Amino acid sequence: MITDQNPQQQQQLRQCWQQLENLDDQCRCEGIREAVHQQREQGEMQGEEMMQQAENLPSRCNLSPRRCQIRASLF
């Protein structure tokens, strides 16, 4: 269930979930890591909270794996 109040954020989250759902289970975390890496390079993603949200994204989407380790792969 989507709980964000901003309709634009809801739409972006739905699109993200659809893209993740189309990825094979084994590729999901790699896809999330790549997206986070691109967002960081562009200066669009910063902070611990954003990183935690990215790591827990599969769980929020009801997909497996439930959590992706992202931080270790970026540093």
N, C-alpha and C positions, 0 to 999 in steps of 0.2 A: 504494500500500500504506500502511496506517495503522500508524504505529510508536509512537504514544502508548501508555503503559502503563495509564493510567487509563481504565476502561471507560466512564465518563460522558463523558470528553473524546472518546473514540472515537466514541460515539454522536452527540455534538454535531457533530463534524467530518463524519461521514457525512451528517447532515442539511444541514449547510452546503454540502457538495459537491452534494447533490441539488438544493438551491435554486439554486446557481450554474449547474448544468447546464441547468436550466429557463429560464435567462435567455438572451436572444440575445447572441451574441458581443460586439456593440457596446454592450450595456448592462451587461455584467459588471462592468467597473471602476467604473462609476457606482454600481451596487448595493453593491459593496464599500466605496466611499467613503462612501456614505450610512450603512451599518452602522457603520463606524468613527466617523463623526461622532456618531451616536447613542450609541455606547459611551463616547466621550470626554465627551459632555455629562452622562452619568450617572455619570461617574467610574470606569467599569469597565475602560477601556483606557488604559494609560499606559505610557510608556517606549519606547525605540528598538526593542527586540527585538519588542515587540508590533506596532509599525508595520511592521517588516520582514516579519513573518509575514503580515500582512494584504496587503502588496504582492505577496508571492510566493504567495499562496493559489491563484491559477489554475494556476500551475505544479505545486503540490503535488496539485492535483485533476486534473492532466493535461488542462487546458482551455486555450483560447486566449482572449484574448492571454495570454502566459505570465507577464507581470508588469504590475501596475497602478501608476501613479504616484499616490500618495495624499497624501504630505506637502505638496506644493506647493499642493494644492487646499484644505488645511485651515488654512493660515496666511495 
